[in-house]
Amino acid sequence: MTNLIEEQHLSVIEKAIQEIQFGEVQITIQDGKIIQINRLEKHRFTQTKTNKPSKLTIK
């Protein structure tokens, strides 16, 4: 049976998965226990033919 802390972890993981469209949910485990949950969200932008790519000039 899962204890209260593990239920809280599952809730955080579930929320992270539901709220992300593109990206990763990373779970860090130490000594068999979840110690950290990271969410990396990616935003992808499509380039249309009317938009020219911006140029970066470094002086």
CHARMM internal coordinates of N, CA and C (Angstrom, degrees):
IC EDIT
DIST 1 N 1 CA 1.4638
DIST 1 CA 1 C 1.5328
ANGL 1 N 1 CA 1 C 109.41
DIST 1 C 2 N 1.3043
ANGL 1 CA 1 C 2 N 116.68
DIHE 1 N 1 CA 1 C 2 N 136.93
DIST 2 N 2 CA 1.4600
ANGL 1 C 2 N 2 CA 121.10
DIHE 1 CA 1 C 2 N 2 CA -179.08
DIST 2 CA 2 C 1.5207
ANGL 2 N 2 CA 2 C 109.90
DIHE 1 C 2 N 2 CA 2 C -80.29
DIST 2 C 3 N 1.3254
ANGL 2 CA 2 C 3 N 115.67
DIHE 2 N 2 CA 2 C 3 N 141.62
DIST 3 N 3 CA 1.4626
ANGL 2 C 3 N 3 CA 118.49
DIHE 2 CA 2 C 3 N 3 CA 178.06
DIST 3 CA 3 C 1.5221
ANGL 3 N 3 CA 3 C 110.15
DIHE 2 C 3 N 3 CA 3 C -87.14
DIST 3 C 4 N 1.3340
ANGL 3 CA 3 C 4 N 116.16
DIHE 3 N 3 CA 3 C 4 N 177.81
DIST 4 N 4 CA 1.4653
ANGL 3 C 4 N 4 CA 122.04
DIHE 3 CA 3 C 4 N 4 CA -175.26
DIST 4 CA 4 C 1.5276
ANGL 4 N 4 CA 4 C 111.93
DIHE 3 C 4 N 4 CA 4 C -61.07
DIST 4 C 5 N 1.3172
ANGL 4 CA 4 C 5 N 117.72
DIHE 4 N 4 CA 4 C 5 N -40.51
DIST 5 N 5 CA 1.4658
ANGL 4 C 5 N 5 CA 120.56
DIHE 4 CA 4 C 5 N 5 CA -178.82
DIST 5 CA 5 C 1.5239
ANGL 5 N 5 CA 5 C 110.42
DIHE 4 C 5 N 5 CA 5 C -62.26
DIST 5 C 6 N 1.3058
ANGL 5 CA 5 C 6 N 117.72
DIHE 5 N 5 CA 5 C 6 N -43.97
DIST 6 N 6 CA 1.4596
ANGL 5 C 6 N 6 CA 120.49
DIHE 5 CA 5 C 6 N 6 CA 179.43
DIST 6 CA 6 C 1.5237
ANGL 6 N 6 CA 6 C 111.20
DIHE 5 C 6 N 6 CA 6 C -65.14
DIST 6 C 7 N 1.3212
ANGL 6 CA 6 C 7 N 117.55
DIHE 6 N 6 CA 6 C 7 N -35.75
DIST 7 N 7 CA 1.4663
ANGL 6 C 7 N 7 CA 120.34
DIHE 6 CA 6 C 7 N 7 CA 176.69
DIST 7 CA 7 C 1.5288
ANGL 7 N 7 CA 7 C 110.03
DIHE 6 C 7 N 7 CA 7 C -63.64
DIST 7 C 8 N 1.3192
ANGL 7 CA 7 C 8 N 117.03
DIHE 7 N 7 CA 7 C 8 N -37.93
DIST 8 N 8 CA 1.4667
ANGL 7 C 8 N 8 CA 120.58
DIHE 7 CA 7 C 8 N 8 CA 177.63
DIST 8 CA 8 C 1.5215
ANGL 8 N 8 CA 8 C 110.31
DIHE 7 C 8 N 8 CA 8 C -65.60
DIST 8 C 9 N 1.3195
ANGL 8 CA 8 C 9 N 116.57
DIHE 8 N 8 CA 8 C 9 N -39.99
DIST 9 N 9 CA 1.4692
ANGL 8 C 9 N 9 CA 120.17
DIHE 8 CA 8 C 9 N 9 CA 177.57
DIST 9 CA 9 C 1.5247
ANGL 9 N 9 CA 9 C 110.30
DIHE 8 C 9 N 9 CA 9 C -62.10
DIST 9 C 10 N 1.3243
ANGL 9 CA 9 C 10 N 115.86
DIHE 9 N 9 CA 9 C 10 N -45.67
DIST 10 N 10 CA 1.4672
ANGL 9 C 10 N 10 CA 119.75
DIHE 9 CA 9 C 10 N 10 CA 179.61
DIST 10 CA 10 C 1.5239
ANGL 10 N 10 CA 10 C 110.90
DIHE 9 C 10 N 10 CA 10 C -61.10
DIST 10 C 11 N 1.3093
ANGL 10 CA 10 C 11 N 116.79
DIHE 10 N 10 CA 10 C 11 N -37.26
DIST 11 N 11 CA 1.4611
ANGL 10 C 11 N 11 CA 120.99
DIHE 10 CA 10 C 11 N 11 CA 178.88
DIST 11 CA 11 C 1.5310
ANGL 11 N 11 CA 11 C 111.15
DIHE 10 C 11 N 11 CA 11 C -64.83
DIST 11 C 12 N 1.3342
ANGL 11 CA 11 C 12 N 117.00
DIHE 11 N 11 CA 11 C 12 N -42.39
DIST 12 N 12 CA 1.4677
ANGL 11 C 12 N 12 CA 121.33
DIHE 11 CA 11 C 12 N 12 CA 178.85
DIST 12 CA 12 C 1.5244
ANGL 12 N 12 CA 12 C 110.39
DIHE 11 C 12 N 12 CA 12 C -65.65
DIST 12 C 13 N 1.3278
ANGL 12 CA 12 C 13 N 116.69
DIHE 12 N 12 CA 12 C 13 N -42.44
DIST 13 N 13 CA 1.4682
ANGL 12 C 13 N 13 CA 121.29
DIHE 12 CA 12 C 13 N 13 CA 179.46
DIST 13 CA 13 C 1.5211
ANGL 13 N 13 CA 13 C 110.29
DIHE 12 C 13 N 13 CA 13 C -63.77
DIST 13 C 14 N 1.3196
ANGL 13 CA 13 C 14 N 116.61
DIHE 13 N 13 CA 13 C 14 N -45.34
DIST 14 N 14 CA 1.4687
ANGL 13 C 14 N 14 CA 120.82
DIHE 13 CA 13 C 14 N 14 CA 179.97
DIST 14 CA 14 C 1.5278
ANGL 14 N 14 CA 14 C 110.88
DIHE 13 C 14 N 14 CA 14 C -61.40
DIST 14 C 15 N 1.3257
ANGL 14 CA 14 C 15 N 117.38
DIHE 14 N 14 CA 14 C 15 N -43.41
DIST 15 N 15 CA 1.4660
ANGL 14 C 15 N 15 CA 121.31
DIHE 14 CA 14 C 15 N 15 CA 179.43
DIST 15 CA 15 C 1.5286
ANGL 15 N 15 CA 15 C 110.68
DIHE 14 C 15 N 15 CA 15 C -63.61
DIST 15 C 16 N 1.3352
ANGL 15 CA 15 C 16 N 116.75
DIHE 15 N 15 CA 15 C 16 N -42.04
DIST 16 N 16 CA 1.4683
ANGL 15 C 16 N 16 CA 120.68
DIHE 15 CA 15 C 16 N 16 CA 179.68
DIST 16 CA 16 C 1.5209
ANGL 16 N 16 CA 16 C 110.83
DIHE 15 C 16 N 16 CA 16 C -61.59
DIST 16 C 17 N 1.3264
ANGL 16 CA 16 C 17 N 116.81
DIHE 16 N 16 CA 16 C 17 N -41.28
DIST 17 N 17 CA 1.4659
ANGL 16 C 17 N 17 CA 121.00
DIHE 16 CA 16 C 17 N 17 CA -179.91
DIST 17 CA 17 C 1.5247
ANGL 17 N 17 CA 17 C 111.02
DIHE 16 C 17 N 17 CA 17 C -67.86
DIST 17 C 18 N 1.3224
ANGL 17 CA 17 C 18 N 116.83
DIHE 17 N 17 CA 17 C 18 N -41.07
DIST 18 N 18 CA 1.4628
ANGL 17 C 18 N 18 CA 120.46
DIHE 17 CA 17 C 18 N 18 CA -177.97
DIST 18 CA 18 C 1.5234
ANGL 18 N 18 CA 18 C 112.41
DIHE 17 C 18 N 18 CA 18 C -68.36
DIST 18 C 19 N 1.3310
ANGL 18 CA 18 C 19 N 117.29
DIHE 18 N 18 CA 18 C 19 N -32.77
DIST 19 N 19 CA 1.4613
ANGL 18 C 19 N 19 CA 120.60
DIHE 18 CA 18 C 19 N 19 CA -173.98
DIST 19 CA 19 C 1.5223
ANGL 19 N 19 CA 19 C 114.31
DIHE 18 C 19 N 19 CA 19 C -88.99
DIST 19 C 20 N 1.3222
ANGL 19 CA 19 C 20 N 117.71
DIHE 19 N 19 CA 19 C 20 N -7.08
DIST 20 N 20 CA 1.4600
ANGL 19 C 20 N 20 CA 119.74
DIHE 19 CA 19 C 20 N 20 CA -175.39
DIST 20 CA 20 C 1.5285
ANGL 20 N 20 CA 20 C 109.82
DIHE 19 C 20 N 20 CA 20 C -103.41
DIST 20 C 21 N 1.3311
ANGL 20 CA 20 C 21 N 116.47
DIHE 20 N 20 CA 20 C 21 N 136.97
DIST 21 N 21 CA 1.4557
ANGL 20 C 21 N 21 CA 119.90
DIHE 20 CA 20 C 21 N 21 CA 178.29
DIST 21 CA 21 C 1.5253
ANGL 21 N 21 CA 21 C 110.96
DIHE 20 C 21 N 21 CA 21 C -97.26
DIST 21 C 22 N 1.3250
ANGL 21 CA 21 C 22 N 116.75
DIHE 21 N 21 CA 21 C 22 N -45.53
DIST 22 N 22 CA 1.4655
ANGL 21 C 22 N 22 CA 122.61
DIHE 21 CA 21 C 22 N 22 CA 174.93
DIST 22 CA 22 C 1.5204
ANGL 22 N 22 CA 22 C 107.36
DIHE 21 C 22 N 22 CA 22 C -133.60
DIST 22 C 23 N 1.3024
ANGL 22 CA 22 C 23 N 117.55
DIHE 22 N 22 CA 22 C 23 N 133.92
DIST 23 N 23 CA 1.4524
ANGL 22 C 23 N 23 CA 119.46
DIHE 22 CA 22 C 23 N 23 CA 176.14
DIST 23 CA 23 C 1.5149
ANGL 23 N 23 CA 23 C 112.69
DIHE 22 C 23 N 23 CA 23 C 147.46
DIST 23 C 24 N 1.3334
ANGL 23 CA 23 C 24 N 115.01
DIHE 23 N 23 CA 23 C 24 N -152.19
DIST 24 N 24 CA 1.4565
ANGL 23 C 24 N 24 CA 121.26
DIHE 23 CA 23 C 24 N 24 CA -174.59
DIST 24 CA 24 C 1.5228
ANGL 24 N 24 CA 24 C 110.55
DIHE 23 C 24 N 24 CA 24 C -138.50
DIST 24 C 25 N 1.3249
ANGL 24 CA 24 C 25 N 115.40
DIHE 24 N 24 CA 24 C 25 N 149.08
DIST 25 N 25 CA 1.4525
ANGL 24 C 25 N 25 CA 122.22
DIHE 24 CA 24 C 25 N 25 CA 167.72
DIST 25 CA 25 C 1.5194
ANGL 25 N 25 CA 25 C 105.12
DIHE 24 C 25 N 25 CA 25 C -118.41
DIST 25 C 26 N 1.3268
ANGL 25 CA 25 C 26 N 116.21
DIHE 25 N 25 CA 25 C 26 N 119.03
DIST 26 N 26 CA 1.4641
ANGL 25 C 26 N 26 CA 121.51
DIHE 25 CA 25 C 26 N 26 CA -176.22
DIST 26 CA 26 C 1.5253
ANGL 26 N 26 CA 26 C 108.60
DIHE 25 C 26 N 26 CA 26 C -112.31
DIST 26 C 27 N 1.3293
ANGL 26 CA 26 C 27 N 115.89
DIHE 26 N 26 CA 26 C 27 N 130.69
DIST 27 N 27 CA 1.4583
ANGL 26 C 27 N 27 CA 122.02
DIHE 26 CA 26 C 27 N 27 CA -179.81
DIST 27 CA 27 C 1.5224
ANGL 27 N 27 CA 27 C 108.03
DIHE 26 C 27 N 27 CA 27 C -113.97
DIST 27 C 28 N 1.3325
ANGL 27 CA 27 C 28 N 116.38
DIHE 27 N 27 CA 27 C 28 N 122.85
DIST 28 N 28 CA 1.4592
ANGL 27 C 28 N 28 CA 121.60
DIHE 27 CA 27 C 28 N 28 CA 178.77
DIST 28 CA 28 C 1.5245
ANGL 28 N 28 CA 28 C 108.54
DIHE 27 C 28 N 28 CA 28 C -100.43
DIST 28 C 29 N 1.3294
ANGL 28 CA 28 C 29 N 115.40
DIHE 28 N 28 CA 28 C 29 N 127.73
DIST 29 N 29 CA 1.4591
ANGL 28 C 29 N 29 CA 121.69
DIHE 28 CA 28 C 29 N 29 CA -177.05
DIST 29 CA 29 C 1.5235
ANGL 29 N 29 CA 29 C 108.82
DIHE 28 C 29 N 29 CA 29 C -120.26
DIST 29 C 30 N 1.3262
ANGL 29 CA 29 C 30 N 115.94
DIHE 29 N 29 CA 29 C 30 N 135.81
DIST 30 N 30 CA 1.4603
ANGL 29 C 30 N 30 CA 121.42
DIHE 29 CA 29 C 30 N 30 CA 176.53
DIST 30 CA 30 C 1.5231
ANGL 30 N 30 CA 30 C 108.04
DIHE 29 C 30 N 30 CA 30 C -136.16
DIST 30 C 31 N 1.3079
ANGL 30 CA 30 C 31 N 116.24
DIHE 30 N 30 CA 30 C 31 N 129.08
DIST 31 N 31 CA 1.4677
ANGL 30 C 31 N 31 CA 122.59
DIHE 30 CA 30 C 31 N 31 CA -178.39
DIST 31 CA 31 C 1.5274
ANGL 31 N 31 CA 31 C 111.61
DIHE 30 C 31 N 31 CA 31 C 54.32
DIST 31 C 32 N 1.3323
ANGL 31 CA 31 C 32 N 116.23
DIHE 31 N 31 CA 31 C 32 N 37.43
DIST 32 N 32 CA 1.4574
ANGL 31 C 32 N 32 CA 121.14
DIHE 31 CA 31 C 32 N 32 CA 176.81
DIST 32 CA 32 C 1.5160
ANGL 32 N 32 CA 32 C 114.64
DIHE 31 C 32 N 32 CA 32 C 77.57
DIST 32 C 33 N 1.3313
ANGL 32 CA 32 C 33 N 118.02
DIHE 32 N 32 CA 32 C 33 N 8.67
DIST 33 N 33 CA 1.4629
ANGL 32 C 33 N 33 CA 121.42
DIHE 32 CA 32 C 33 N 33 CA -179.10
DIST 33 CA 33 C 1.5222
ANGL 33 N 33 CA 33 C 109.66
DIHE 32 C 33 N 33 CA 33 C -123.44
DIST 33 C 34 N 1.3221
ANGL 33 CA 33 C 34 N 115.84
DIHE 33 N 33 CA 33 C 34 N 143.62
DIST 34 N 34 CA 1.4632
ANGL 33 C 34 N 34 CA 121.13
DIHE 33 CA 33 C 34 N 34 CA 176.25
DIST 34 CA 34 C 1.5188
ANGL 34 N 34 CA 34 C 107.90
DIHE 33 C 34 N 34 CA 34 C -71.66
DIST 34 C 35 N 1.3326
ANGL 34 CA 34 C 35 N 116.03
DIHE 34 N 34 CA 34 C 35 N 123.20
DIST 35 N 35 CA 1.4643
ANGL 34 C 35 N 35 CA 119.39
DIHE 34 CA 34 C 35 N 35 CA 178.90
DIST 35 CA 35 C 1.5240
ANGL 35 N 35 CA 35 C 112.51
DIHE 34 C 35 N 35 CA 35 C -113.05
DIST 35 C 36 N 1.3475
ANGL 35 CA 35 C 36 N 116.80
DIHE 35 N 35 CA 35 C 36 N -16.29
DIST 36 N 36 CA 1.4636
ANGL 35 C 36 N 36 CA 118.94
DIHE 35 CA 35 C 36 N 36 CA -177.97
DIST 36 CA 36 C 1.5148
ANGL 36 N 36 CA 36 C 110.22
DIHE 35 C 36 N 36 CA 36 C -159.30
DIST 36 C 37 N 1.3374
ANGL 36 CA 36 C 37 N 115.32
DIHE 36 N 36 CA 36 C 37 N 143.27
DIST 37 N 37 CA 1.4616
ANGL 36 C 37 N 37 CA 121.95
DIHE 36 CA 36 C 37 N 37 CA 175.17
DIST 37 CA 37 C 1.5275
ANGL 37 N 37 CA 37 C 106.94
DIHE 36 C 37 N 37 CA 37 C -128.89
DIST 37 C 38 N 1.3267
ANGL 37 CA 37 C 38 N 116.47
DIHE 37 N 37 CA 37 C 38 N 121.54
DIST 38 N 38 CA 1.4697
ANGL 37 C 38 N 38 CA 122.19
DIHE 37 CA 37 C 38 N 38 CA 179.39
DIST 38 CA 38 C 1.5194
ANGL 38 N 38 CA 38 C 109.56
DIHE 37 C 38 N 38 CA 38 C -113.27
DIST 38 C 39 N 1.3087
ANGL 38 CA 38 C 39 N 114.82
DIHE 38 N 38 CA 38 C 39 N 143.95
DIST 39 N 39 CA 1.4606
ANGL 38 C 39 N 39 CA 120.24
DIHE 38 CA 38 C 39 N 39 CA 174.92
DIST 39 CA 39 C 1.5182
ANGL 39 N 39 CA 39 C 107.89
DIHE 38 C 39 N 39 CA 39 C -123.49
DIST 39 C 40 N 1.3236
ANGL 39 CA 39 C 40 N 115.97
DIHE 39 N 39 CA 39 C 40 N 123.17
DIST 40 N 40 CA 1.4606
ANGL 39 C 40 N 40 CA 122.00
DIHE 39 CA 39 C 40 N 40 CA 177.65
DIST 40 CA 40 C 1.5173
ANGL 40 N 40 CA 40 C 106.94
DIHE 39 C 40 N 40 CA 40 C -113.21
DIST 40 C 41 N 1.3176
ANGL 40 CA 40 C 41 N 115.53
DIHE 40 N 40 CA 40 C 41 N 113.46
DIST 41 N 41 CA 1.4610
ANGL 40 C 41 N 41 CA 119.99
DIHE 40 CA 40 C 41 N 41 CA -178.09
DIST 41 CA 41 C 1.5165
ANGL 41 N 41 CA 41 C 109.37
DIHE 40 C 41 N 41 CA 41 C -104.41
DIST 41 C 42 N 1.3127
ANGL 41 CA 41 C 42 N 115.44
DIHE 41 N 41 CA 41 C 42 N 134.87
DIST 42 N 42 CA 1.4596
ANGL 41 C 42 N 42 CA 121.29
DIHE 41 CA 41 C 42 N 42 CA 179.81
DIST 42 CA 42 C 1.5214
ANGL 42 N 42 CA 42 C 109.01
DIHE 41 C 42 N 42 CA 42 C -109.26
DIST 42 C 43 N 1.3102
ANGL 42 CA 42 C 43 N 114.95
DIHE 42 N 42 CA 42 C 43 N 137.74
DIST 43 N 43 CA 1.4660
ANGL 42 C 43 N 43 CA 120.90
DIHE 42 CA 42 C 43 N 43 CA 175.54
DIST 43 CA 43 C 1.5192
ANGL 43 N 43 CA 43 C 106.86
DIHE 42 C 43 N 43 CA 43 C -115.40
DIST 43 C 44 N 1.3006
ANGL 43 CA 43 C 44 N 115.84
DIHE 43 N 43 CA 43 C 44 N 119.36
DIST 44 N 44 CA 1.4633
ANGL 43 C 44 N 44 CA 120.38
DIHE 43 CA 43 C 44 N 44 CA -178.93
DIST 44 CA 44 C 1.5192
ANGL 44 N 44 CA 44 C 109.25
DIHE 43 C 44 N 44 CA 44 C -106.18
DIST 44 C 45 N 1.3186
ANGL 44 CA 44 C 45 N 114.70
DIHE 44 N 44 CA 44 C 45 N 134.32
DIST 45 N 45 CA 1.4550
ANGL 44 C 45 N 45 CA 121.04
DIHE 44 CA 44 C 45 N 45 CA -179.34
DIST 45 CA 45 C 1.5163
ANGL 45 N 45 CA 45 C 108.50
DIHE 44 C 45 N 45 CA 45 C -115.29
DIST 45 C 46 N 1.3123
ANGL 45 CA 45 C 46 N 116.06
DIHE 45 N 45 CA 45 C 46 N 130.30
DIST 46 N 46 CA 1.4556
ANGL 45 C 46 N 46 CA 119.42
DIHE 45 CA 45 C 46 N 46 CA 178.06
DIST 46 CA 46 C 1.5185
ANGL 46 N 46 CA 46 C 108.55
DIHE 45 C 46 N 46 CA 46 C -92.67
DIST 46 C 47 N 1.3059
ANGL 46 CA 46 C 47 N 115.27
DIHE 46 N 46 CA 46 C 47 N 143.40
DIST 47 N 47 CA 1.4612
ANGL 46 C 47 N 47 CA 120.73
DIHE 46 CA 46 C 47 N 47 CA -178.87
DIST 47 CA 47 C 1.5204
ANGL 47 N 47 CA 47 C 108.43
DIHE 46 C 47 N 47 CA 47 C -99.02
DIST 47 C 48 N 1.3195
ANGL 47 CA 47 C 48 N 115.85
DIHE 47 N 47 CA 47 C 48 N 124.77
DIST 48 N 48 CA 1.4558
ANGL 47 C 48 N 48 CA 120.15
DIHE 47 CA 47 C 48 N 48 CA 177.75
DIST 48 CA 48 C 1.5212
ANGL 48 N 48 CA 48 C 109.10
DIHE 47 C 48 N 48 CA 48 C -90.90
DIST 48 C 49 N 1.3110
ANGL 48 CA 48 C 49 N 116.17
DIHE 48 N 48 CA 48 C 49 N 164.75
DIST 49 N 49 CA 1.4641
ANGL 48 C 49 N 49 CA 120.77
DIHE 48 CA 48 C 49 N 49 CA -178.37
DIST 49 CA 49 C 1.5248
ANGL 49 N 49 CA 49 C 111.85
DIHE 48 C 49 N 49 CA 49 C -66.30
DIST 49 C 50 N 1.3224
ANGL 49 CA 49 C 50 N 117.74
DIHE 49 N 49 CA 49 C 50 N -27.76
DIST 50 N 50 CA 1.4622
ANGL 49 C 50 N 50 CA 120.55
DIHE 49 CA 49 C 50 N 50 CA -179.12
DIST 50 CA 50 C 1.5209
ANGL 50 N 50 CA 50 C 111.85
DIHE 49 C 50 N 50 CA 50 C -77.76
DIST 50 C 51 N 1.3170
ANGL 50 CA 50 C 51 N 117.01
DIHE 50 N 50 CA 50 C 51 N -23.19
DIST 51 N 51 CA 1.4673
ANGL 50 C 51 N 51 CA 120.16
DIHE 50 CA 50 C 51 N 51 CA 179.06
DIST 51 CA 51 C 1.5162
ANGL 51 N 51 CA 51 C 110.01
DIHE 50 C 51 N 51 CA 51 C -89.00
DIST 51 C 52 N 1.3131
ANGL 51 CA 51 C 52 N 115.58
DIHE 51 N 51 CA 51 C 52 N 126.43
DIST 52 N 52 CA 1.4572
ANGL 51 C 52 N 52 CA 119.70
DIHE 51 CA 51 C 52 N 52 CA 175.68
DIST 52 CA 52 C 1.5220
ANGL 52 N 52 CA 52 C 107.82
DIHE 51 C 52 N 52 CA 52 C -93.05
DIST 52 C 53 N 1.3098
ANGL 52 CA 52 C 53 N 116.75
DIHE 52 N 52 CA 52 C 53 N 142.93
DIST 53 N 53 CA 1.4621
ANGL 52 C 53 N 53 CA 117.75
DIHE 52 CA 52 C 53 N 53 CA 178.45
DIST 53 CA 53 C 1.5231
ANGL 53 N 53 CA 53 C 110.62
DIHE 52 C 53 N 53 CA 53 C -65.33
DIST 53 C 54 N 1.3078
ANGL 53 CA 53 C 54 N 116.45
DIHE 53 N 53 CA 53 C 54 N 139.22
DIST 54 N 54 CA 1.4621
ANGL 53 C 54 N 54 CA 119.08
DIHE 53 CA 53 C 54 N 54 CA 178.27
DIST 54 CA 54 C 1.5157
ANGL 54 N 54 CA 54 C 109.27
DIHE 53 C 54 N 54 CA 54 C -77.54
DIST 54 C 55 N 1.3175
ANGL 54 CA 54 C 55 N 114.38
DIHE 54 N 54 CA 54 C 55 N 144.74
DIST 55 N 55 CA 1.4611
ANGL 54 C 55 N 55 CA 119.97
DIHE 54 CA 54 C 55 N 55 CA -178.50
DIST 55 CA 55 C 1.5171
ANGL 55 N 55 CA 55 C 108.71
DIHE 54 C 55 N 55 CA 55 C -104.61
DIST 55 C 56 N 1.2969
ANGL 55 CA 55 C 56 N 115.20
DIHE 55 N 55 CA 55 C 56 N 138.89
DIST 56 N 56 CA 1.4490
ANGL 55 C 56 N 56 CA 121.67
DIHE 55 CA 55 C 56 N 56 CA 178.47
DIST 56 CA 56 C 1.5175
ANGL 56 N 56 CA 56 C 108.50
DIHE 55 C 56 N 56 CA 56 C -104.81
DIST 56 C 57 N 1.3167
ANGL 56 CA 56 C 57 N 115.61
DIHE 56 N 56 CA 56 C 57 N 123.39
DIST 57 N 57 CA 1.4563
ANGL 56 C 57 N 57 CA 120.27
DIHE 56 CA 56 C 57 N 57 CA 179.36
DIST 57 CA 57 C 1.5173
ANGL 57 N 57 CA 57 C 108.36
DIHE 56 C 57 N 57 CA 57 C -109.29
DIST 57 C 58 N 1.3160
ANGL 57 CA 57 C 58 N 115.75
DIHE 57 N 57 CA 57 C 58 N 125.29
DIST 58 N 58 CA 1.4598
ANGL 57 C 58 N 58 CA 121.12
DIHE 57 CA 57 C 58 N 58 CA 178.10
DIST 58 CA 58 C 1.5184
ANGL 58 N 58 CA 58 C 107.97
DIHE 57 C 58 N 58 CA 58 C -109.82
DIST 58 C 59 N 1.3154
ANGL 58 CA 58 C 59 N 115.71
DIHE 58 N 58 CA 58 C 59 N 124.91
DIST 59 N 59 CA 1.4723
ANGL 58 C 59 N 59 CA 120.79
DIHE 58 CA 58 C 59 N 59 CA -178.32
DIST 59 CA 59 C 1.5038
ANGL 59 N 59 CA 59 C 110.70
DIHE 58 C 59 N 59 CA 59 C -101.90
END
COOR INIT
IC SEED 1 N 1 CA 1 C
IC BUILD
